[in-house]
Amino acid sequence: MVNPVSDQVFVYTFDRETAERLDKFLVGCLPDFSRARLQGLIQEGFVLVNGLPAKKSGQMIEAGMQIDVRIPPPLPTGLVAEEIPLDIIFENDDLMVVNKPAGMVVHPAAGHSSGTLVNAVLGYDPEFGEISGEERPGVVHRLDKETSGLIVMAKNDAAHRWLQDQFRLRKVEKTYLALVDGAPPTPTGRVEASIGRDPSHRKRMAVQPPGKGREAVSEYKTLESFKSTTLLEFHPLTGRTHQIRLHCAFLECPIVGDKIYGRKSQSVELDRHFLHAARLKITLPGEKKPRLFEAPLPDELQAVLDELRNK
């Protein structure tokens, strides 16, 4: 039975007849914390068994033992809340679905200490910064800086774990729209090409030879064909860095405007690459049926399509 002494300390009495691992017991008592997080608290000395620091996560506890758990406040991350407008598609107590604009980095990193999506959500709701042990609070998955569209941000530990599991177990259906130079070899298809760091350019990724890199799988279909470009719908079944951009280049039809993996000469005048996360189908925490979220093409991408259609 849980007896909260304060908002940071919990006291439990183990009253079961059969002995049990300490970390397993705490997972049942504190469902809002991951097992890894609780094991970290044990290792750091924040868990006492009968008044003494727990020896290890696998320590066996028996009937009558008292377990004290102290949850330390989140460490300062140095992240700054900024008042940046957000296009919020959906929001509840667990998460937020945002339509990210092109040009916005998802989380602070070298060279991008401000103006990121994380800075924006902290400005909108400071509690985003209270996800335990997270250097990038709320981040569940990522979009490249110049890729626009739907991204999910978690508001608490339980939602963060749930959503990450949905992505890890490939239960999320993601749909991207990409305008490419040329055309793929077939109108529809499936790409299975592993991805890893480019050995020649450490800041870039590259398709790897068989047996190397991480598995990367995408499916695509042609939506519209133009004189020198093609509008594709992409469904990434894995979530590797730069996956769709690399798979398009692998098919010899790189994304229009891609300054890293695309063609040197621009076929369309555009200040970004033409890749947009248009739809996201995902089951939310506490729900049984998946929800579908959609984000329309940004004006600059829609203008490109309108011009191509007029020609």
C-alpha positions in Angstrom: 0.0 0.0 0.0 1.4 3.4 -1.0 1.7 6.0 1.7 2.9 9.3 0.2 4.9 11.2 2.8 5.4 14.2 0.5 5.3 15.0 -3.2 8.8 13.5 -3.5 9.0 10.6 -1.0 6.9 7.4 -1.0 6.9 4.7 1.6 5.8 1.1 0.9 5.5 -2.0 3.0 6.0 -5.3 1.2 3.2 -7.6 2.5 3.4 -10.5 0.1 4.3 -14.0 1.1 6.6 -14.7 -1.9 9.8 -12.7 -2.2 10.2 -10.4 -5.2 12.9 -8.4 -7.0 13.0 -4.8 -5.7 12.8 -3.2 -9.2 9.9 -5.4 -10.2 8.0 -4.4 -7.1 8.6 -0.7 -7.6 7.4 -0.9 -11.2 4.0 -2.0 -9.9 3.9 0.7 -7.3 5.1 3.5 -9.5 3.6 3.0 -13.0 4.4 6.5 -14.1 8.2 5.6 -14.0 10.0 3.3 -16.3 11.9 0.3 -15.0 15.2 1.9 -16.2 14.4 5.1 -14.3 13.6 3.2 -11.1 16.8 1.1 -11.5 18.7 4.4 -11.8 17.2 5.7 -8.6 18.2 2.4 -6.9 21.8 2.7 -8.2 22.0 6.4 -7.1 21.0 5.6 -3.5 17.5 7.1 -3.6 15.8 3.8 -2.5 16.1 2.5 1.0 15.2 -1.0 2.2 14.6 -1.1 6.0 16.4 2.2 6.3 19.5 1.1 4.4 20.4 1.9 0.8 19.3 -0.8 -1.6 22.2 -3.0 -2.7 21.1 -3.5 -6.3 18.0 -3.5 -8.5 17.7 -7.3 -8.3 17.8 -7.3 -4.5 15.1 -9.7 -3.1 12.6 -8.2 -0.7 10.5 -10.2 1.7 7.3 -9.7 3.8 7.5 -6.9 6.4 10.2 -5.0 4.7 9.8 -1.2 4.3 10.9 0.5 1.1 11.4 4.3 0.9 11.7 5.9 -2.5 12.8 9.5 -2.9 12.1 11.1 -6.2 14.6 14.0 -6.7 13.4 17.1 -8.5 14.4 17.2 -12.2 17.9 18.5 -12.8 18.1 21.9 -14.6 18.6 21.3 -18.3 19.6 24.8 -19.3 16.7 24.9 -21.7 15.1 28.3 -22.2 11.3 28.7 -22.6 10.6 30.9 -25.7 7.3 32.4 -26.9 7.2 30.9 -30.4 3.9 30.4 -32.1 2.8 26.7 -32.4 0.4 25.2 -34.9 -1.2 22.7 -32.4 -3.3 20.1 -34.2 -4.4 18.2 -31.1 -3.7 18.4 -27.3 -4.8 16.6 -24.2 -3.3 15.9 -20.7 -0.7 13.5 -22.1 0.6 14.9 -25.4 0.5 17.5 -28.1 0.5 17.0 -31.8 2.2 19.9 -33.6 2.4 20.9 -37.2 6.1 21.8 -37.3 7.2 24.4 -39.9 10.2 23.9 -42.1 13.3 25.6 -40.7 12.6 24.7 -37.1 14.9 22.3 -35.3 13.2 19.8 -33.0 15.6 20.0 -30.0 18.6 22.2 -29.0 21.9 20.9 -30.2 25.3 22.4 -31.2 24.6 25.4 -33.4 20.9 25.5 -32.4 20.6 26.6 -28.8 17.3 28.5 -29.3 14.3 28.7 -31.6 13.7 25.0 -31.4 10.4 23.1 -31.0 11.4 22.2 -27.5 12.0 25.8 -26.6 8.6 26.6 -28.1 6.7 23.9 -26.1 8.4 25.0 -22.9 7.2 28.5 -23.6 3.7 27.2 -24.1 3.8 24.8 -21.1 6.7 24.8 -18.7 5.7 21.4 -17.4 7.1 19.9 -20.5 10.5 20.2 -18.8 9.6 17.8 -16.0 9.9 14.5 -17.8 12.3 12.5 -15.6 15.8 12.0 -16.9 15.1 13.5 -20.3 17.6 15.9 -21.8 15.1 16.6 -24.6 11.8 16.9 -22.7 8.8 15.6 -24.5 10.6 14.4 -27.7 9.2 11.1 -28.9 10.4 11.1 -32.5 12.0 13.7 -34.8 11.7 15.5 -38.1 14.6 17.0 -40.0 15.0 20.8 -39.8 13.7 21.5 -43.3 10.9 18.8 -43.1 7.5 20.2 -42.1 4.6 18.4 -40.7 3.3 16.3 -37.8 5.3 15.6 -34.7 4.2 14.3 -31.3 5.4 15.7 -28.0 4.7 13.9 -24.7 3.8 15.8 -21.5 4.7 13.1 -18.9 6.8 10.0 -18.3 3.9 7.5 -18.8 2.8 9.1 -22.1 6.4 9.3 -23.2 7.0 5.6 -22.7 3.7 4.7 -24.3 4.3 6.7 -27.4 7.9 5.6 -27.8 6.7 2.0 -27.6 4.2 2.7 -30.3 7.0 3.8 -32.6 9.4 1.1 -31.5 6.9 -1.7 -32.1 6.0 -0.1 -35.5 2.4 0.5 -34.6 2.4 4.0 -36.0 1.4 4.7 -39.6 3.4 7.7 -41.0 2.6 9.2 -44.4 4.9 11.7 -46.1 4.6 13.7 -49.3 7.7 14.1 -51.3 8.3 15.8 -54.7 11.3 14.2 -56.4 13.5 14.9 -59.4 12.8 12.3 -62.1 10.8 9.3 -61.2 11.3 6.0 -59.3 11.9 2.8 -61.3 8.3 1.6 -60.7 5.1 3.6 -59.8 4.9 1.8 -56.5 7.5 -0.1 -54.6 9.3 -1.0 -51.4 12.8 0.0 -50.5 14.9 -2.1 -48.2 18.3 -0.3 -47.9 20.2 -0.2 -44.5 21.4 3.2 -43.3 24.4 4.3 -41.3 26.9 7.1 -40.9 28.7 8.1 -44.1 32.4 7.2 -43.4 33.5 10.1 -45.6 31.2 12.8 -44.1 30.5 12.1 -40.4 27.6 14.6 -40.4 25.8 12.8 -43.2 24.1 9.4 -43.4 24.5 6.9 -46.3 22.9 3.7 -47.6 25.1 0.8 -46.4 26.1 -2.4 -48.1 24.3 -5.7 -47.1 25.1 -6.7 -43.6 26.0 -3.2 -42.4 24.1 -0.3 -41.0 20.6 -0.4 -39.5 17.6 -1.9 -41.2 15.6 0.8 -43.1 12.4 0.0 -44.9 10.1 2.3 -46.8 7.1 1.9 -49.1 6.0 4.4 -51.7 3.4 5.1 -54.4 3.2 7.7 -57.2 0.5 10.3 -56.7 1.2 12.6 -59.7 3.7 12.7 -62.5 5.0 15.9 -64.1 7.5 16.6 -66.9 10.6 16.3 -64.8 9.4 15.6 -61.3 7.1 13.2 -59.5 4.9 13.6 -56.4 5.3 10.5 -54.2 3.6 9.3 -51.0 6.0 7.6 -48.7 5.3 5.3 -45.7 8.5 4.7 -43.7 8.2 1.4 -41.8 11.4 2.2 -39.7 12.6 5.5 -38.4 16.2 6.0 -39.4 17.8 9.4 -39.7 17.2 11.0 -43.2 15.5 7.7 -44.2 13.1 9.0 -46.9 15.7 11.4 -48.3 18.3 8.6 -48.6 15.8 6.1 -50.0 14.8 8.6 -52.7 18.4 9.2 -53.6 18.9 5.4 -53.7 16.1 5.2 -56.2 17.9 7.8 -58.3 15.0 10.3 -57.8 16.3 12.6 -55.0 13.9 15.0 -53.2 13.6 18.4 -54.8 15.6 21.0 -52.9 17.6 18.5 -50.8 20.9 20.3 -50.5 22.7 17.2 -49.1 21.4 14.2 -51.0 19.7 16.0 -53.9 20.9 17.2 -57.3 23.1 20.3 -57.6 21.0 22.0 -60.1 17.5 23.0 -58.9 14.6 21.8 -61.0 12.2 23.8 -58.9 12.8 27.1 -57.2 12.4 26.3 -53.5 14.3 27.4 -50.3 13.8 24.0 -48.6 13.4 20.4 -49.5 9.9 19.2 -50.6 9.2 16.7 -47.8 6.2 17.0 -45.5 4.9 14.7 -42.7 1.2 14.8 -43.8 -0.5 12.1 -41.8 0.0 10.3 -38.6 -2.1 7.4 -37.3 -1.4 6.4 -33.7 -3.1 4.9 -30.7 -2.9 7.4 -27.8 -2.3 6.5 -24.1 -5.4 5.0 -22.5 -7.2 4.5 -25.9 -7.8 1.3 -27.9 -8.5 2.6 -31.4 -5.9 4.6 -33.3 -6.5 8.3 -34.2 -5.6 9.9 -37.5 -4.0 13.3 -37.6 -3.5 15.4 -40.7 -1.5 18.5 -41.7 -2.1 20.3 -45.0 0.8 21.1 -47.3 2.5 24.4 -46.3 1.8 27.3 -48.7 5.2 27.3 -50.3 4.9 23.6 -51.2 1.3 23.9 -52.4 2.4 26.8 -54.6 5.0 24.6 -56.2 2.4 21.9 -57.0 -0.1 24.5 -58.3 2.6 25.8 -60.7 3.5 22.3 -61.9 -0.2 21.5 -62.5 -0.8 24.7 -64.4 2.1 23.9 -66.8 
